[in-house]
Amino acid sequence: KVRRPCRVMILVNPHSGRGQALQLFTGHVQGMLTEASVPYTLVITEHQNHARELVRKADLSQWDALVIMSGDGLLFEVINGLMDREDWQEAIQTPLGILPGGSGNALAASGYKSWNEELLLSCGFILCKGLVGSLDLVSIHLASQQRLFSFLSLAWGFVADVDIESEKYRHVGAIRFLMGTLVRLASLRVYQGRLAYLPVMEADGKTIALVDSLLPGLDQPVPESWTVVKEEDFVLVLAIYQSHLAEDLWTVPGAMADDGLIHLFYVTAGISRPALLRLFLAMEKGAHLACGCPHLVYEKVKALRLEPTSPQGVITVDGEMVEYGRNHAPCPTVLHQAANLPPWETALTASPPPPPPVAW
């Protein structure tokens, strides 16, 4: 639990969702914070990566928590800004909060079955209470050797295309994803590439601590302990570590924010348009795995490698477009909040960072 009084920096993206994030804050959250005597400073982001630059340079000793009033993209910026710092081991321990103000709001929706304004009020209430939990981070290496840190997902193919192409419908809110899905279904694509993963054994789980140095270089073959998917024609590949991909997409009903797992889904070529649509409609209730679709594969994994061979395509990390090429992601190290944690300096020389606590 965050100590009181809690000094909070609230970052608002005024363009997120339908451009109503600031109005949602003043209309629903501001009064709650005032009544709960939570002092805060409101920062309006002015351009892409503004939040990343701000937290990279900020004096974090002035703040007890950083809160994002936006969609998932702004949290992606904040986490990677914290990891850009020289003192990242300490910085990433800063409690982070999410107030849903975007189109997707996947992280805020994970663990809840309430949406829209009710979800916002639930998150605002828990922020006022100062409650925190643990959150996994996944380390992602791109073909250019750039390293990113992800809290939600890596997507290629249908899901990534819908996410990026539906930006033009942002003004309609969360329904943009349904519109984008219908448009993309009308001209369904197949994507060529290679996929391999390190499966989770039954004894694995919250004790997983896979350091990046155990991963083979992108110029090296994967070890024999990895599973290489024989299928090379995909409709989509999705690696997700939260229960929701969006407010109304309950992708992994059993997922927890700190379970140390990557949940890998892929759909192979040959699936019909109606069958793919049925999968996404079933996902609204978390029932897609019960559909018996032979083209849908689900695996719990520790790490994966994705190597697209199609000349054109889109890869997204936490809904943000990244460079198109080979990528792999090791499973996160899980840190549970405790009073006497051991020092991380030696343990994390080449491994993912301990996850930040999250005020849901």
Buried (B, 14 or more C-beta within 10 A) or exposed (E): EBEEEBBBBBBBBBBBBBBBBBEBBEEBBBEBBEEBEBEBEBBEBEEEEBBBBBBBEBEBEEBBBBBBBBBBBBBBBBBBBBBBBEEBBEBBBBBBBBBBBBBBBBBBBBBBEEBBEEBBBBBBBBBBBBBBBBBBBBBBBBBEEEEBBBBBBBBBBBBBBBBBBBEEBBEBBBEBBBBBBEBBBEEEBBBBBBBBBBBBEEEBEBEBBBBBEEBBEBEEEBEEEBBEBEBBEBBBBBBBBBBBBBBBBBBBEEBBBBBBBBBBBBBBBEBEEEBBEBBBBBBBEBBBBEBEBEBBBEBBBBBBBBBBEBEEBBBBBBBBEBEBBBBBBBBBBBBEBEEEEEEBEEEBEEBBBBBBBBBB
